Amino acid sequence: MPITNIEHREIARKHRLYFMICRKCGVRNSFQAKKCRKCRSKNLRPKKRDITR
Ligand SMILES: [Zn+2]
């Protein structure tokens, strides 16, 4: 289902890029996460966001 509301689309676009990835198991975590939700490792990296659209 395509998102027709422009505001919602902007939010969705940001949320696609703002999350943390666990270096250990590769699972996605929230951007505010301090620990991985799966393996509880603190070895998280932010998703790369060099694409500015
Ligand atoms: Zn993990």
N, CA, C, O and the ligand as a Tripos MOL2 file, in Angstrom:
@<TRIPOS>MOLECULE
protein
  213   211    54     0     0
PROTEIN
NO_CHARGES

@<TRIPOS>ATOM
      1 N           0.8520   -1.1990    0.0000 N.3       1 MET1
      2 CA          0.0000    0.0000    0.0000 C.3       1 MET1
      3 C           0.8870    1.2480    0.0000 C.2       1 MET1
      4 O           1.6510    1.4470    0.9440 O.2       1 MET1
      5 N           0.8080    2.0720   -1.0090 N.am      2 PRO2
      6 CA          1.6420    3.2840   -1.0140 C.3       2 PRO2
      7 C           1.1190    4.3190   -0.0330 C.2       2 PRO2
      8 O          -0.0860    4.4660    0.1720 O.2       2 PRO2
      9 N           2.0560    5.0220    0.5620 N.am      3 ILE3
     10 CA          1.6920    6.0680    1.5170 C.3       3 ILE3
     11 C           1.4200    7.3500    0.7320 C.2       3 ILE3
     12 O           2.2910    7.8510    0.0200 O.2       3 ILE3
     13 N           0.2230    7.8640    0.8700 N.am      4 THR4
     14 CA         -0.1470    9.0580    0.1070 C.3       4 THR4
     15 C           0.1290   10.3380    0.8840 C.2       4 THR4
     16 O           0.4090   11.3830    0.2950 O.2       4 THR4
     17 N           0.0480   10.2510    2.2150 N.am      5 ASN5
     18 CA          0.2940   11.4320    3.0480 C.3       5 ASN5
     19 C           1.7830   11.7840    3.0200 C.2       5 ASN5
     20 O           2.6310   10.9480    3.3340 O.2       5 ASN5
     21 N           2.0880   13.0040    2.6480 N.am      6 ILE6
     22 CA          3.4870   13.4060    2.4840 C.3       6 ILE6
     23 C           4.2230   13.4080    3.8210 C.2       6 ILE6
     24 O           5.3740   12.9780    3.9020 O.2       6 ILE6
     25 N           3.5640   13.8870    4.8580 N.am      7 GLU7
     26 CA          4.2060   13.9070    6.1820 C.3       7 GLU7
     27 C           4.5720   12.5000    6.6300 C.2       7 GLU7
     28 O           5.6690   12.2580    7.1330 O.2       7 GLU7
     29 N           3.6500   11.5910    6.4410 N.am      8 HIS8
     30 CA          3.9130   10.2080    6.8400 C.3       8 HIS8
     31 C           5.0540    9.6120    6.0260 C.2       8 HIS8
     32 O           5.8580    8.8290    6.5320 O.2       8 HIS8
     33 N           5.1070    9.9980    4.7660 N.am      9 ARG9
     34 CA          6.1700    9.4720    3.9280 C.3       9 ARG9
     35 C           7.5420    9.9740    4.3900 C.2       9 ARG9
     36 O           8.5280    9.2380    4.3530 O.2       9 ARG9
     37 N           7.5880   11.2310    4.8240 N.am     10 GLU10
     38 CA          8.8400   11.7860    5.3390 C.3      10 GLU10
     39 C           9.2830   11.0450    6.5980 C.2      10 GLU10
     40 O          10.4620   10.7320    6.7640 O.2      10 GLU10
     41 N           8.3320   10.7710    7.4740 N.am     11 ILE11
     42 CA          8.6580   10.0460    8.7060 C.3      11 ILE11
     43 C           9.1660    8.6490    8.3680 C.2      11 ILE11
     44 O          10.1530    8.1780    8.9340 O.2      11 ILE11
     45 N           8.4850    8.0060    7.4490 N.am     12 ALA12
     46 CA          8.8830    6.6490    7.0590 C.3      12 ALA12
     47 C          10.2790    6.6630    6.4570 C.2      12 ALA12
     48 O          11.0800    5.7610    6.7050 O.2      12 ALA12
     49 N          10.5640    7.6780    5.6740 N.am     13 ARG13
     50 CA         11.8840    7.7830    5.0490 C.3      13 ARG13
     51 C          12.9700    7.9280    6.1040 C.2      13 ARG13
     52 O          14.0230    7.2980    6.0060 O.2      13 ARG13
     53 N          12.7140    8.7580    7.1140 N.am     14 LYS14
     54 CA         13.7070    8.9290    8.1800 C.3      14 LYS14
     55 C          13.8920    7.6390    8.9630 C.2      14 LYS14
     56 O          15.0120    7.2430    9.2880 O.2      14 LYS14
     57 N          12.7740    6.9940    9.2580 N.am     15 HIS15
     58 CA         12.8680    5.7950   10.0970 C.3      15 HIS15
     59 C          13.5240    4.6390    9.3700 C.2      15 HIS15
     60 O          14.0360    3.7150   10.0020 O.2      15 HIS15
     61 N          13.5140    4.6820    8.0670 N.am     16 ARG16
     62 CA         14.2290    3.6370    7.3380 C.3      16 ARG16
     63 C          15.7350    3.7420    7.5550 C.2      16 ARG16
     64 O          16.4600    2.7540    7.4290 O.2      16 ARG16
     65 N          16.2030    4.9560    7.8840 N.am     17 LEU17
     66 CA         17.6430    5.1740    7.9900 C.3      17 LEU17
     67 C          18.1300    5.2550    9.4280 C.2      17 LEU17
     68 O          19.3120    5.0500    9.7050 O.2      17 LEU17
     69 N          17.2070    5.5560   10.3480 N.am     18 TYR18
     70 CA         17.6420    5.7890   11.7260 C.3      18 TYR18
     71 C          17.4430    4.5360   12.5630 C.2      18 TYR18
     72 O          16.4100    4.3770   13.2140 O.2      18 TYR18
     73 N          18.4080    3.6640   12.5480 N.am     19 PHE19
     74 CA         18.3850    2.5210   13.4520 C.3      19 PHE19
     75 C          19.7990    2.0200   13.6330 C.2      19 PHE19
     76 O          20.7020    2.3640   12.8700 O.2      19 PHE19
     77 N          19.9740    1.2120   14.6430 N.am     20 MET20
     78 CA         21.2830    0.6780   14.9710 C.3      20 MET20
     79 C          21.3380   -0.7820   14.5530 C.2      20 MET20
     80 O          20.3530   -1.5130   14.6510 O.2      20 MET20
     81 N          22.4980   -1.1850   14.0890 N.am     21 ILE21
     82 CA         22.6910   -2.5780   13.7070 C.3      21 ILE21
     83 C          23.7210   -3.1920   14.6390 C.2      21 ILE21
     84 O          24.7650   -2.6020   14.9180 O.2      21 ILE21
     85 N          23.4070   -4.3760   15.1090 N.am     22 CYS22
     86 CA         24.3350   -5.0870   15.9810 C.3      22 CYS22
     87 C          25.4790   -5.6410   15.1440 C.2      22 CYS22
     88 O          25.2640   -6.2970   14.1250 O.2      22 CYS22
     89 N          26.7010   -5.3630   15.5940 N.am     23 ARG23
     90 CA         27.8560   -5.8970   14.8530 C.3      23 ARG23
     91 C          28.0210   -7.3940   15.0800 C.2      23 ARG23
     92 O          28.6840   -8.0830   14.3040 O.2      23 ARG23
     93 N          27.4160   -7.8800   16.1390 N.am     24 LYS24
     94 CA         27.6290   -9.2800   16.4930 C.3      24 LYS24
     95 C          26.6620  -10.1930   15.7440 C.2      24 LYS24
     96 O          27.0790  -11.1670   15.1180 O.2      24 LYS24
     97 N          25.3670   -9.8730   15.8110 N.am     25 CYS25
     98 CA         24.3900  -10.7540   15.1890 C.3      25 CYS25
     99 C          23.6540  -10.0930   14.0300 C.2      25 CYS25
    100 O          22.8960  -10.7560   13.3220 O.2      25 CYS25
    101 N          23.8700   -8.7880   13.8250 N.am     26 GLY26
    102 CA         23.3110   -8.1270   12.6580 C.3      26 GLY26
    103 C          21.8480   -7.7560   12.7650 C.2      26 GLY26
    104 O          21.2320   -7.3740   11.7700 O.2      26 GLY26
    105 N          21.2830   -7.8620   13.9540 N.am     27 VAL27
    106 CA         19.8690   -7.5560   14.1050 C.3      27 VAL27
    107 C          19.6760   -6.0420   14.1960 C.2      27 VAL27
    108 O          20.5770   -5.3120   14.6100 O.2      27 VAL27
    109 N          18.4910   -5.5870   13.8040 N.am     28 ARG28
    110 CA         18.1890   -4.1660   13.8350 C.3      28 ARG28
    111 C          17.6640   -3.7750   15.2070 C.2      28 ARG28
    112 O          16.8480   -4.4820   15.7980 O.2      28 ARG28
    113 N          18.1440   -2.6390   15.7050 N.am     29 ASN29
    114 CA         17.6760   -2.1350   16.9870 C.3      29 ASN29
    115 C          17.2140   -0.7050   16.8000 C.2      29 ASN29
    116 O          17.5280   -0.0630   15.7980 O.2      29 ASN29
    117 N          16.4580   -0.2100   17.7820 N.am     30 SER30
    118 CA         16.0350    1.1790   17.7200 C.3      30 SER30
    119 C          17.2550    2.0840   17.8150 C.2      30 SER30
    120 O          18.3120    1.6810   18.3020 O.2      30 SER30
    121 N          17.0900    3.3170   17.3390 N.am     31 PHE31
    122 CA         18.2270    4.2250   17.3110 C.3      31 PHE31
    123 C          18.6840    4.5790   18.7280 C.2      31 PHE31
    124 O          19.8570    4.8910   18.9370 O.2      31 PHE31
    125 N          17.7870    4.5340   19.6850 N.am     32 GLN32
    126 CA         18.1270    4.8710   21.0680 C.3      32 GLN32
    127 C          18.6950    3.6810   21.8260 C.2      32 GLN32
    128 O          19.0890    3.8190   22.9850 O.2      32 GLN32
    129 N          18.7430    2.5410   21.2070 N.am     33 ALA33
    130 CA         19.1440    1.3240   21.8970 C.3      33 ALA33
    131 C          20.5950    1.4080   22.3600 C.2      33 ALA33
    132 O          21.4720    1.8630   21.6250 O.2      33 ALA33
    133 N          20.8280    0.9670   23.5730 N.am     34 LYS34
    134 CA         22.1950    0.8900   24.0990 C.3      34 LYS34
    135 C          22.7520   -0.5180   23.9250 C.2      34 LYS34
    136 O          23.9600   -0.7200   23.7930 O.2      34 LYS34
    137 N          21.8490   -1.4730   23.9300 N.am     35 LYS35
    138 CA         22.2430   -2.8670   23.8060 C.3      35 LYS35
    139 C          21.3970   -3.5280   22.7260 C.2      35 LYS35
    140 O          20.2900   -3.0850   22.4200 O.2      35 LYS35
    141 N          21.9330   -4.5770   22.1680 N.am     36 CYS36
    142 CA         21.1850   -5.3440   21.1760 C.3      36 CYS36
    143 C          20.0130   -6.0400   21.8470 C.2      36 CYS36
    144 O          20.1510   -6.5820   22.9440 O.2      36 CYS36
    145 N          18.8620   -6.0240   21.1930 N.am     37 ARG37
    146 CA         17.6680   -6.6490   21.7760 C.3      37 ARG37
    147 C          17.7320   -8.1640   21.6860 C.2      37 ARG37
    148 O          16.9840   -8.8610   22.3710 O.2      37 ARG37
    149 N          18.6120   -8.6700   20.8550 N.am     38 LYS38
    150 CA         18.6640  -10.1200   20.6820 C.3      38 LYS38
    151 C          19.7860  -10.7370   21.5130 C.2      38 LYS38
    152 O          19.5410  -11.6280   22.3260 O.2      38 LYS38
    153 N          21.0190  -10.2630   21.3100 N.am     39 CYS39
    154 CA         22.1470  -10.9020   21.9910 C.3      39 CYS39
    155 C          22.6840  -10.0370   23.1320 C.2      39 CYS39
    156 O          23.6040  -10.4440   23.8400 O.2      39 CYS39
    157 N          22.1030   -8.8320   23.3100 N.am     40 ARG40
    158 CA         22.4460   -7.9160   24.4040 C.3      40 ARG40
    159 C          23.8950   -7.4550   24.3450 C.2      40 ARG40
    160 O          24.4680   -7.0520   25.3570 O.2      40 ARG40
    161 N          24.4740   -7.5150   23.1750 N.am     41 SER41
    162 CA         25.7920   -6.9620   22.9730 C.3      41 SER41
    163 C          25.6940   -5.4420   22.8980 C.2      41 SER41
    164 O          24.6880   -4.9060   22.4320 O.2      41 SER41
    165 N          26.7260   -4.7500   23.3510 N.am     42 LYS42
    166 CA         26.7410   -3.2960   23.2340 C.3      42 LYS42
    167 C          27.4380   -2.8580   21.9540 C.2      42 LYS42
    168 O          27.6400   -1.6670   21.7190 O.2      42 LYS42
    169 N          27.7950   -3.8170   21.1450 N.am     43 ASN43
    170 CA         28.5310   -3.5420   19.9210 C.3      43 ASN43
    171 C          27.5600   -3.1790   18.7980 C.2      43 ASN43
    172 O          27.3070   -3.9690   17.8890 O.2      43 ASN43
    173 N          27.0200   -1.9520   18.8900 N.am     44 LEU44
    174 CA         26.0540   -1.4930   17.9010 C.3      44 LEU44
    175 C          26.6770   -0.4110   17.0380 C.2      44 LEU44
    176 O          27.5280    0.3570   17.4890 O.2      44 LEU44
    177 N          26.2400   -0.3670   15.8010 N.am     45 ARG45
    178 CA         26.6670    0.7210   14.9320 C.3      45 ARG45
    179 C          25.4200    1.3490   14.3260 C.2      45 ARG45
    180 O          24.4300    0.6550   14.0930 O.2      45 ARG45
    181 N          25.4550    2.6590   14.0660 N.am     46 PRO46
    182 CA         24.3030    3.2610   13.3990 C.3      46 PRO46
    183 C          24.2850    2.8860   11.9300 C.2      46 PRO46
    184 O          25.3290    2.6880   11.3090 O.2      46 PRO46
    185 N          23.1130    2.7940   11.4020 N.am     47 LYS47
    186 CA         22.9600    2.5630    9.9600 C.3      47 LYS47
    187 C          23.5780    3.7360    9.2250 C.2      47 LYS47
    188 O          23.3980    4.8930    9.6050 O.2      47 LYS47
    189 N          24.2960    3.4250    8.1830 N.am     48 LYS48
    190 CA         24.9410    4.4950    7.4130 C.3      48 LYS48
    191 C          23.8790    5.3760    6.7450 C.2      48 LYS48
    192 O          22.9110    4.8900    6.1590 O.2      48 LYS48
    193 N          24.0980    6.6750    6.8560 N.am     49 ARG49
    194 CA         23.1040    7.6010    6.3120 C.3      49 ARG49
    195 C          23.7660    8.6260    5.4090 C.2      49 ARG49
    196 O          23.5030    9.8210    5.5390 O.2      49 ARG49
    197 N          24.6110    8.1870    4.5070 N.am     50 ASP50
    198 CA         25.2770    9.1650    3.6460 C.3      50 ASP50
    199 C          24.4330    9.5380    2.4330 C.2      50 ASP50
    200 O          24.7990   10.4340    1.6720 O.2      50 ASP50
    201 N          23.3150    8.8610    2.2500 N.am     51 ILE51
    202 CA         22.4210    9.2360    1.1550 C.3      51 ILE51
    203 C          21.4860   10.3370    1.6540 C.2      51 ILE51
    204 O          20.6330   10.0850    2.5050 O.2      51 ILE51
    205 N          21.6360   11.5220    1.1440 N.am     52 THR52
    206 CA         20.7610   12.6270    1.5640 C.3      52 THR52
    207 C          19.7460   12.8760    0.4700 C.2      52 THR52
    208 O          20.0750   13.3100   -0.6340 O.2      52 THR52
    209 N          18.4940   12.5850    0.8130 N.am     53 ARG53
    210 CA         17.4470   12.7900   -0.1630 C.3      53 ARG53
    211 C          16.4040   13.7480    0.3940 C.2      53 ARG53
    212 O          15.4240   14.0550   -0.2850 O.2      53 ARG53
    213 ZN         23.1140   -8.6880   18.6010 Zn       54 ZN54
@<TRIPOS>BOND
     1     1     2 1
     2     2     3 1
     3     3     4 2
     4     3     5 am
     5     5     6 1
     6     6     7 1
     7     7     8 2
     8     7     9 am
     9     9    10 1
    10    10    11 1
    11    11    12 2
    12    11    13 am
    13    13    14 1
    14    14    15 1
    15    15    16 2
    16    15    17 am
    17    17    18 1
    18    18    19 1
    19    19    20 2
    20    19    21 am
    21    21    22 1
    22    22    23 1
    23    23    24 2
    24    23    25 am
    25    25    26 1
    26    26    27 1
    27    27    28 2
    28    27    29 am
    29    29    30 1
    30    30    31 1
    31    31    32 2
    32    31    33 am
    33    33    34 1
    34    34    35 1
    35    35    36 2
    36    35    37 am
    37    37    38 1
    38    38    39 1
    39    39    40 2
    40    39    41 am
    41    41    42 1
    42    42    43 1
    43    43    44 2
    44    43    45 am
    45    45    46 1
    46    46    47 1
    47    47    48 2
    48    47    49 am
    49    49    50 1
    50    50    51 1
    51    51    52 2
    52    51    53 am
    53    53    54 1
    54    54    55 1
    55    55    56 2
    56    55    57 am
    57    57    58 1
    58    58    59 1
    59    59    60 2
    60    59    61 am
    61    61    62 1
    62    62    63 1
    63    63    64 2
    64    63    65 am
    65    65    66 1
    66    66    67 1
    67    67    68 2
    68    67    69 am
    69    69    70 1
    70    70    71 1
    71    71    72 2
    72    71    73 am
    73    73    74 1
    74    74    75 1
    75    75    76 2
    76    75    77 am
    77    77    78 1
    78    78    79 1
    79    79    80 2
    80    79    81 am
    81    81    82 1
    82    82    83 1
    83    83    84 2
    84    83    85 am
    85    85    86 1
    86    86    87 1
    87    87    88 2
    88    87    89 am
    89    89    90 1
    90    90    91 1
    91    91    92 2
    92    91    93 am
    93    93    94 1
    94    94    95 1
    95    95    96 2
    96    95    97 am
    97    97    98 1
    98    98    99 1
    99    99   100 2
   100    99   101 am
   101   101   102 1
   102   102   103 1
   103   103   104 2
   104   103   105 am
   105   105   106 1
   106   106   107 1
   107   107   108 2
   108   107   109 am
   109   109   110 1
   110   110   111 1
   111   111   112 2
   112   111   113 am
   113   113   114 1
   114   114   115 1
   115   115   116 2
   116   115   117 am
   117   117   118 1
   118   118   119 1
   119   119   120 2
   120   119   121 am
   121   121   122 1
   122   122   123 1
   123   123   124 2
   124   123   125 am
   125   125   126 1
   126   126   127 1
   127   127   128 2
   128   127   129 am
   129   129   130 1
   130   130   131 1
   131   131   132 2
   132   131   133 am
   133   133   134 1
   134   134   135 1
   135   135   136 2
   136   135   137 am
   137   137   138 1
   138   138   139 1
   139   139   140 2
   140   139   141 am
   141   141   142 1
   142   142   143 1
   143   143   144 2
   144   143   145 am
   145   145   146 1
   146   146   147 1
   147   147   148 2
   148   147   149 am
   149   149   150 1
   150   150   151 1
   151   151   152 2
   152   151   153 am
   153   153   154 1
   154   154   155 1
   155   155   156 2
   156   155   157 am
   157   157   158 1
   158   158   159 1
   159   159   160 2
   160   159   161 am
   161   161   162 1
   162   162   163 1
   163   163   164 2
   164   163   165 am
   165   165   166 1
   166   166   167 1
   167   167   168 2
   168   167   169 am
   169   169   170 1
   170   170   171 1
   171   171   172 2
   172   171   173 am
   173   173   174 1
   174   174   175 1
   175   175   176 2
   176   175   177 am
   177   177   178 1
   178   178   179 1
   179   179   180 2
   180   179   181 am
   181   181   182 1
   182   182   183 1
   183   183   184 2
   184   183   185 am
   185   185   186 1
   186   186   187 1
   187   187   188 2
   188   187   189 am
   189   189   190 1
   190   190   191 1
   191   191   192 2
   192   191   193 am
   193   193   194 1
   194   194   195 1
   195   195   196 2
   196   195   197 am
   197   197   198 1
   198   198   199 1
   199   199   200 2
   200   199   201 am
   201   201   202 1
   202   202   203 1
   203   203   204 2
   204   203   205 am
   205   205   206 1
   206   206   207 1
   207   207   208 2
   208   207   209 am
   209   209   210 1
   210   210   211 1
   211   211   212 2
@<TRIPOS>SUBSTRUCTURE
     1 MET1         2 RESIDUE 1 A MET
     2 PRO2         6 RESIDUE 1 A PRO
     3 ILE3        10 RESIDUE 1 A ILE
     4 THR4        14 RESIDUE 1 A THR
     5 ASN5        18 RESIDUE 1 A ASN
     6 ILE6        22 RESIDUE 1 A ILE
     7 GLU7        26 RESIDUE 1 A GLU
     8 HIS8        30 RESIDUE 1 A HIS
     9 ARG9        34 RESIDUE 1 A ARG
    10 GLU10       38 RESIDUE 1 A GLU
    11 ILE11       42 RESIDUE 1 A ILE
    12 ALA12       46 RESIDUE 1 A ALA
    13 ARG13       50 RESIDUE 1 A ARG
    14 LYS14       54 RESIDUE 1 A LYS
    15 HIS15       58 RESIDUE 1 A HIS
    16 ARG16       62 RESIDUE 1 A ARG
    17 LEU17       66 RESIDUE 1 A LEU
    18 TYR18       70 RESIDUE 1 A TYR
    19 PHE19       74 RESIDUE 1 A PHE
    20 MET20       78 RESIDUE 1 A MET
    21 ILE21       82 RESIDUE 1 A ILE
    22 CYS22       86 RESIDUE 1 A CYS
    23 ARG23       90 RESIDUE 1 A ARG
    24 LYS24       94 RESIDUE 1 A LYS
    25 CYS25       98 RESIDUE 1 A CYS
    26 GLY26      102 RESIDUE 1 A GLY
    27 VAL27      106 RESIDUE 1 A VAL
    28 ARG28      110 RESIDUE 1 A ARG
    29 ASN29      114 RESIDUE 1 A ASN
    30 SER30      118 RESIDUE 1 A SER
    31 PHE31      122 RESIDUE 1 A PHE
    32 GLN32      126 RESIDUE 1 A GLN
    33 ALA33      130 RESIDUE 1 A ALA
    34 LYS34      134 RESIDUE 1 A LYS
    35 LYS35      138 RESIDUE 1 A LYS
    36 CYS36      142 RESIDUE 1 A CYS
    37 ARG37      146 RESIDUE 1 A ARG
    38 LYS38      150 RESIDUE 1 A LYS
    39 CYS39      154 RESIDUE 1 A CYS
    40 ARG40      158 RESIDUE 1 A ARG
    41 SER41      162 RESIDUE 1 A SER
    42 LYS42      166 RESIDUE 1 A LYS
    43 ASN43      170 RESIDUE 1 A ASN
    44 LEU44      174 RESIDUE 1 A LEU
    45 ARG45      178 RESIDUE 1 A ARG
    46 PRO46      182 RESIDUE 1 A PRO
    47 LYS47      186 RESIDUE 1 A LYS
    48 LYS48      190 RESIDUE 1 A LYS
    49 ARG49      194 RESIDUE 1 A ARG
    50 ASP50      198 RESIDUE 1 A ASP
    51 ILE51      202 RESIDUE 1 A ILE
    52 THR52      206 RESIDUE 1 A THR
    53 ARG53      210 RESIDUE 1 A ARG
    54 ZN54       213 GROUP 0 **** ****
